[in-house]
Amino acid sequence: MLTLGTACYGFIQGHPAVYMEAFRQSSFVHIMTIDFVVLTLLSVIAIYRDAVFSRRSRVWALTGVVPLIGPLVYLVADRRSAA
């Protein structure tokens, strides 16, 4: 819930121009943004591969786009279907 709340707050109250300026000037913001994007893509790829391996719908890979919550939902749903 905290992740979703923070993301919503960032989209509603954020200023893209200020973020882009920080992205250009601060190496910390630059690296953290790249890290976030790479890890999100790896999450999507990992869920997609697992869904193919376990013969589940490939649409589950889209849950990897939501940080923390998406993979947790996939894992909980996977456990329930296996039981």
C-alpha positions, 0 to 999 in steps of 0.5 A: 500500500505504501508503494502505491501511495507513494507512486500516486503522490509522485504522479499527482504532485510531481513536476516533470521539469524539476525531475528532468533537471535533477536527472541531468544534474544528480548522478544519484537520481540518474543511477536510481532511475536507470536501476528502477527501470532495469529491475522492473524490466527484469521482473517482467521477464522473470515472471514471463519466463516462469509463466511460460514454464508453468504453462500459465497465461503470459498476461501475468508478466504485466504484473511485473510492471508494478514494483513489489506488489506485482511480483507478490500478487503473482507468487500468491496466485501461483501458490494458490493454483498449485495447492 
